[in-house]
Amino acid sequence: MKKLRILAVGAHPADVPKRAGGTLMKYAAAGHEVYMATLTYGETKESQLLWKQLGMTIEKIKPIRRKEFLEASEFMAVKPLCFDYGDHPNLIVDDERVNELAETIRKIKPHIILTHWILTLYDDHREAGKSICMKAIPKAADPNALKDSKYEPWQVRDIYLFEPAIGLMDETRFIPDLYIDITGFFEKKMEALKFFWKSQTDVSEYYAEVARYCGLQTRVKYAERFIQFRPRRIFDFFPLSP
């Protein structure tokens, strides 16, 4: 397999590790170039425990969450990208930010992008997913866009959307069509999530159960699930599973 570049984008620091952490570590261990981005520091939506501390402010929370994200990225052997777009009252990705994300895509040249399910009911996740899939990725590929760009247009080959927030699969019609076997990286994924539990409620058991359930569905021990955004696959005949 040729060396690939993978970019995973979450609205908050723990979003990607929870839903695709095993997949990213598997790619990194196989020698691929893996980037993990957070559009905010989750300062209001993902820092419940920090807000219980007396005198806590957004300005105090941001460096704490940034440190968690960077430490988790180092542990996962992925390259971190931080965009301080803020999540209060909600994440907003305006035209200027779309341009910044598109320019980042041109710079990194990812073959694959992972991001949020675009029909999720969670506002920040939906904004992140739609902004990446429907705005930043097309703009990065458009030769008539980003006139002052330092980089050539880049067409992302495949986009995969990871599962929505807890309890929102049925309501948001998330029906996965692709699973990645993370059996060899499950324990390390659980370790990576520990970087975030000082700031937010520990939901590691939920994601452990999800990985086990996905494994049962696909006859492996642990797996993560995705939906391909606008599939572009074409075959002469149906491909056979390995």
Secondary structure, DSSP 8 states (H G I E B T S, - for coil): ----EEEEEESSTTHHHHHHHHHHHHHHHTT-EEEEEESS--TTTS-TTGGGSTT--HHHHHHHHHHHHHHHHHHHT-EEEE-----SS-----HHHHHHHHHHHHHH--SEEEEE-TT-S-HHHHHHHHHIIIIIHHHHH-TTS-TT-SS------EEEEE--STT-TTTTT----EEEE-GGGHHHHHHHHGGGTTTS---HHHHHHHHHHHHHHHTSS-EEEEEESS-----SS-----
